[in-house]
Amino acid sequence: MKFRQGHAFSRQDDCRHLDSRQAQRMVEQEQAVILDVREPHEYAYVRIPDSVHIPLRRIGSSIEALRNQGSRPIIISCRSGNRSQAACRFLREQGLENVYNLSGGIIAWSRDNGRLEQ
């Protein structure tokens, strides 16, 4: 377990992982962006409030838009954490440093934070 400005995170495959409570704190304290990489029908059904939607298959064409987030952390989410981990690794390979994977995805967020939009 590593620490960053009061946030603990684990590091696997060069992708930093946050649990849902750590992610919520990062949203509140650092204005982190939550990037949802699920398919459009999944996002339309339920999502984390104020999240940004870019399906995993379109992440490559959205690099510049993500770079324009400036220094804001980007927390990547999907249903359970697998697609978001792939997106996190890809974005790190593209040179984005301030990206994190939401471990457990929207399932963990719903369980721990309870706030979802439909």
PELIN-V303122 format. One record per run of one state. SS is the DSSP state (a for helix, b for strand, c for the rest). FROM is the first residue (numbers start at 1). TO is the last residue. If there is no record, write none. Layout:
ss:from:to
SS:FROM:TO
SS:FROM:TO
This chain:
ss:from:to
c:1:1
b:2:4
c:5:6
b:7:12
c:13:14
b:15:18
c:19:19
a:20:30
c:31:32
b:33:36
c:37:39
a:40:45
c:46:46
b:47:47
c:48:51
b:52:53
c:54:55
a:56:67
c:68:73
b:74:77
c:78:81
a:82:93
c:94:98
b:99:102
c:103:104
a:105:112
c:113:116
b:117:117
c:118:118
